Amino acid sequence: MKELFGKLADGTKIYRWSLENGGTRLKVLSYGGIVQSLEIPDSRGQYANVSLGFANIEDYVASSPYFGALIGRYGNRIDQGRFTLDGKAYQVDVNDGENSLHGGAEGFDKRVWDIEPFTEGSDVGLYLHHTSVDGEMGYPGTLQTKVTYTLTQQGDWRIDYEATTDKTTVVNLTNHVYWNLAGESSGSIHDHELTVAASRYTPVGKGLIPTGELAPVAGTPFDFRVTKTVGGDLRGAHQQLLHAQGIDHNLVLDKGVTAEPEHIATLSDPSSGRTLSVSTTEPGVQFYSGNFLDGTLVGTGGTVYRQGDALCLETQHFPDSPNQPEFPSTTLRPGQTYRSATVHSFGR
């Protein structure tokens, strides 16, 4: 179902698409490809929206911290917004202190996407298209991007990303859903339990830019190899926690880059019985513990979002990879096709 959600200041109409399959209900905006709502049942069959968001387009435009949005051209941070490709230096938009974050001030999260619904066998979904012109936010090359949101018969939400370019560029696409499996208006996720198949992480310094080290998670707050509560180590005095006011770090997945999505994380909420299993082709996942939710944003359920009311599991390549030759490459050349996929499976 397609309905008018609102209008931008210039009169551009923003539409909301609603999908349902396998017990999962998904609502997506043409603005930013945003997941405005994702409803799944609990152990008693009661539905709740488990993703943070807003009830109107004005709040998304004015103050959204990337709630549910498609992120590009480059997910995460680039040091000072600078990198070099084939000997040529580039300066992209700086919007996070002295660094570039999530593609710049007008990244993919603030673009209006062309959306087309589809049905394929027992699956339903949406094709989302955006053309990012050469020089947009400083990035080289015209990037043709296609993102596919699929709801399967089993209720899985799958995201497939594709992109091509006419000039050598860098690409790192992801989605920025803020998860709270108890429901978006239920309060803290610190009692959620998390497991991540990552033995290393990328420590950060000033501005949350990776130092280049791939450090072991053993003995740190970033060790989720064995299931533990999300909030268990958040109030520790580890220097990395102080840098980020919590966890906002890339975990290096043990599996590396894979051709097909492989399971990397499980999140569960004991109170509702809801579970989320994440599989991806990507080599990293940015675990963000909702540190900067500051009590100023009113969500879809009419409640104020506070620190720790949600977490993000952003499957992606590593932050600042264009400046870190030891990290997996994010370079895309003409004639190549960028491909990435992430699957979210829900249980109760």
C-alpha positions in Angstrom: 0.0 0.0 0.0 1.2 3.5 -0.9 0.1 6.6 0.9 1.2 10.3 1.2 3.3 10.7 4.3 4.0 14.5 4.0 5.8 17.1 1.9 9.2 18.7 2.0 9.6 22.5 2.2 9.9 22.7 -1.6 6.6 20.8 -2.1 8.1 17.4 -2.9 5.7 14.7 -1.9 7.0 11.9 0.4 5.2 8.6 0.3 5.0 5.7 2.7 4.9 2.1 1.5 3.5 -0.6 3.7 4.4 -4.3 3.4 3.5 -7.4 5.3 4.7 -11.0 5.0 5.4 -13.9 7.2 4.2 -12.0 10.3 6.5 -9.0 9.7 5.1 -5.5 9.0 7.3 -3.0 7.3 6.7 0.7 6.5 9.2 2.5 4.3 9.5 6.2 3.3 10.6 7.5 -0.1 12.7 10.1 1.9 16.0 8.4 2.8 14.6 4.9 2.1 13.7 5.2 5.8 12.2 2.3 7.7 9.6 4.3 9.6 8.2 1.2 11.4 8.9 -2.5 11.7 6.4 -4.5 13.6 6.9 -8.1 14.8 5.0 -10.2 17.3 6.2 -11.2 20.8 5.9 -14.6 22.5 2.2 -14.0 23.1 1.5 -12.8 19.5 1.4 -9.2 20.5 2.8 -6.8 17.8 5.1 -3.9 18.6 7.2 -1.5 16.5 10.8 -2.4 17.3 12.5 0.4 15.4 12.8 4.0 16.5 11.4 6.7 14.3 9.1 9.8 13.9 5.4 10.2 13.2 6.0 13.0 10.6 8.3 14.1 7.8 9.2 17.4 9.5 11.0 15.7 12.4 12.9 13.4 10.0 14.2 16.5 8.1 14.9 18.6 11.1 16.5 16.4 13.7 16.8 12.7 12.8 19.9 10.9 14.0 19.6 8.6 10.9 16.6 6.7 12.2 16.0 3.8 9.9 17.7 5.4 6.9 19.8 4.2 4.0 23.3 5.4 4.5 25.7 6.4 1.7 27.8 7.1 -0.2 30.0 6.1 2.6 28.6 4.7 5.8 30.5 5.7 9.0 33.4 8.2 9.2 36.2 9.4 7.0 39.1 11.2 8.7 38.8 14.9 7.9 36.7 14.0 4.8 39.9 13.4 2.9 41.2 10.4 0.9 43.3 9.7 -2.2 42.3 7.5 -5.2 44.8 6.7 -8.0 47.0 9.6 -6.8 44.2 12.2 -6.8 43.2 13.8 -3.6 39.5 14.3 -2.8 37.7 16.4 -0.1 34.2 15.3 0.7 31.7 17.0 2.9 32.7 17.4 6.6 29.7 17.2 8.9 30.9 15.5 12.2 33.4 17.8 13.8 36.4 17.8 11.5 35.3 14.5 9.9 32.8 13.2 7.3 30.0 11.0 8.6 27.5 8.8 6.6 28.2 10.5 3.3 28.0 14.2 4.4 25.3 16.6 5.4 23.1 15.6 2.5 23.9 11.9 2.2 21.6 9.2 0.9 19.5 9.5 4.1 18.3 12.9 2.9 17.6 12.0 -0.7 14.2 11.1 -2.2 14.4 7.6 -3.6 12.4 6.3 -6.5 10.4 3.2 -5.2 8.7 0.4 -7.1 6.9 -2.5 -5.3 7.3 -6.1 -6.4 6.1 -9.6 -5.8 8.4 -12.6 -6.5 6.9 -16.0 -5.7 6.0 -15.9 -2.0 8.2 -12.8 -1.3 7.1 -9.1 -1.5 9.3 -6.1 -1.5 10.4 -2.7 -2.8 13.1 -1.6 -5.3 14.7 1.7 -4.3 16.7 3.7 -6.9 18.9 6.8 -6.5 21.4 8.4 -8.9 24.2 10.3 -7.1 25.8 12.6 -9.6 29.5 13.1 -10.0 30.7 15.5 -7.3 27.7 15.1 -4.9 29.1 15.8 -1.4 32.5 15.8 -3.1 32.5 12.1 -4.2 33.8 11.3 -7.6 31.7 9.5 -10.2 28.0 9.2 -11.0 26.8 6.4 -8.8 23.8 4.4 -9.8 22.4 2.8 -6.7 19.7 0.1 -6.3 18.6 -1.2 -2.9 16.1 -4.0 -2.6 14.0 -4.5 0.6 12.4 -7.9 0.7 10.0 -9.5 3.2 10.1 -13.3 2.8 7.5 -15.8 3.5 9.3 -16.6 6.7 9.1 -12.9 7.8 12.8 -12.2 7.2 13.7 -8.6 6.2 16.5 -8.8 3.6 18.4 -5.8 2.2 20.4 -6.1 -1.1 22.6 -3.3 -2.2 24.0 -2.7 -5.7 25.9 0.2 -7.2 27.9 1.1 -10.3 30.0 4.1 -11.1 31.5 5.8 -14.2 34.6 7.0 -12.2 36.7 5.3 -9.6 35.1 6.1 -6.2 34.5 4.7 -2.7 31.3 3.1 -1.6 30.1 1.8 1.8 26.3 1.3 2.1 24.3 0.3 5.1 21.0 0.8 6.9 20.7 2.6 10.3 17.7 1.0 12.1 17.7 1.7 15.8 16.5 -1.6 17.5 14.5 -2.0 20.6 12.9 -5.5 20.6 10.7 -4.6 23.6 9.1 -1.8 21.5 10.3 1.6 20.5 8.6 3.4 23.4 9.6 0.9 26.1 12.8 2.4 27.4 16.3 1.1 27.9 17.8 -1.8 25.9 20.5 -2.5 28.4 18.8 -5.8 29.5 18.8 -7.0 25.9 21.2 -9.9 25.3 23.7 -9.8 22.4 26.1 -12.2 20.8 28.4 -11.2 18.0 30.9 -13.5 16.2 33.8 -11.0 16.3 37.2 -11.6 18.0 38.6 -8.2 17.1 37.5 -4.6 16.8 38.9 -1.3 15.5 39.9 1.0 18.4 39.3 4.7 17.8 41.0 7.9 18.7 40.0 11.5 18.3 36.7 12.0 16.5 36.0 8.2 16.6 38.4 7.6 13.7 40.1 4.1 13.8 43.7 4.0 14.8 44.3 1.3 12.2 44.8 -1.4 14.8 42.7 -4.6 14.7 42.7 -5.3 18.5 41.4 -8.4 20.3 38.1 -8.0 22.1 39.2 -10.3 24.9 39.1 -8.4 28.2 37.3 -5.4 26.7 33.7 -4.2 26.8 33.5 -5.2 23.1 33.6 -8.9 23.7 30.2 -10.4 22.7 31.5 -13.8 21.6 29.6 -15.2 24.5 26.1 -13.9 25.1 25.9 -11.0 27.6 23.6 -8.1 28.3 24.1 -5.0 26.3 24.4 -2.7 29.3 26.7 -4.9 31.4 29.9 -3.2 30.6 28.7 0.2 29.4 29.5 2.1 32.7 33.1 0.9 32.9 36.1 3.2 32.7 37.6 1.7 29.5 39.2 4.5 27.5 37.4 3.5 24.4 34.0 3.8 26.1 35.0 7.3 27.2 35.9 8.3 23.6 32.4 7.3 22.4 30.3 7.9 25.6 29.5 4.3 25.3 29.9 1.8 22.4 30.1 3.2 18.9 32.7 0.8 17.4 33.3 -1.4 14.5 33.5 -5.1 15.4 35.6 -7.1 13.0 33.6 -10.1 12.0 35.4 -13.4 12.2 34.0 -14.6 8.8 35.3 -11.7 6.8 33.8 -10.7 3.4 31.6 -13.5 2.1 29.7 -14.1 -1.2 26.4 -14.9 0.6 25.1 -13.6 4.0 26.4 -15.6 7.0 25.1 -15.4 10.6 27.0 -12.9 12.7 24.8 -11.7 15.6 21.8 -12.5 17.7 19.9 -10.0 19.8 17.2 -11.0 22.2 14.8 -9.3 24.6 14.0 -11.6 27.6 10.9 -9.5 28.5 9.0 -10.0 25.2 10.8 -13.1 23.9 11.5 -11.4 20.6 14.8 -12.2 18.9 16.7 -10.8 16.0 19.3 -12.8 14.0 21.6 -10.9 11.6 23.4 -12.4 8.6 25.6 -10.4 6.2 28.2 -10.5 3.5 30.0 -7.6 5.1 33.3 -7.8 7.1 32.2 -5.5 9.9 29.3 -4.4 12.1 29.2 -1.0 13.8 27.6 -1.6 17.2 26.2 1.7 18.5 24.6 1.7 21.9 22.4 4.8 21.4 24.8 7.1 23.3 23.6 10.4 21.8 19.9 10.0 22.3 19.5 13.0 24.6 15.9 13.2 25.5 15.0 15.9 22.9 13.4 13.6 20.3 9.7 12.4 20.5 9.2 9.1 18.7 6.4 7.5 16.9 4.9 6.2 20.1 4.7 9.7 21.6 7.6 9.1 24.1 10.9 10.8 24.5 14.0 8.9 23.4 16.8 8.8 25.9 20.3 7.5 26.0 20.3 3.7 25.7 16.8 3.4 24.4 18.0 1.6 21.3 21.0 0.1 19.6 22.2 -0.2 16.0 23.9 -3.1 14.3 25.1 -1.5 11.0 26.6 -4.1 8.7 29.3 -2.5 6.6 33.0 -2.2 5.7 35.2 -0.5 8.3 35.3 3.2 9.1 37.9 5.3 7.3 38.8 2.4 5.0 39.9 4.8 2.1 42.7 5.9 4.4 43.5 2.5 5.9 45.2 0.3 3.3 45.2 -2.7 5.7 41.4 -2.6 5.9 39.2 -4.4 3.3 38.9 -2.1 0.3 35.9 0.1 -0.4 37.1 1.2 -3.8 34.7 0.8 -6.7 35.8 1.1 -10.3 34.0 1.5 -13.6 32.9 -1.9 -14.9 32.6 -3.3 -11.4 29.3 -3.8 -9.4 29.2 -3.1 -5.7 27.1 -5.8 -4.0 26.2 -6.3 -0.4 23.4 -8.1 1.5 22.1 -8.3 5.0 19.3 -10.5 6.4 17.3 -9.8 9.5 15.4 -12.8 10.9 12.9 -12.5 13.7 11.8 -15.0 16.3 9.9 -15.2 19.6 
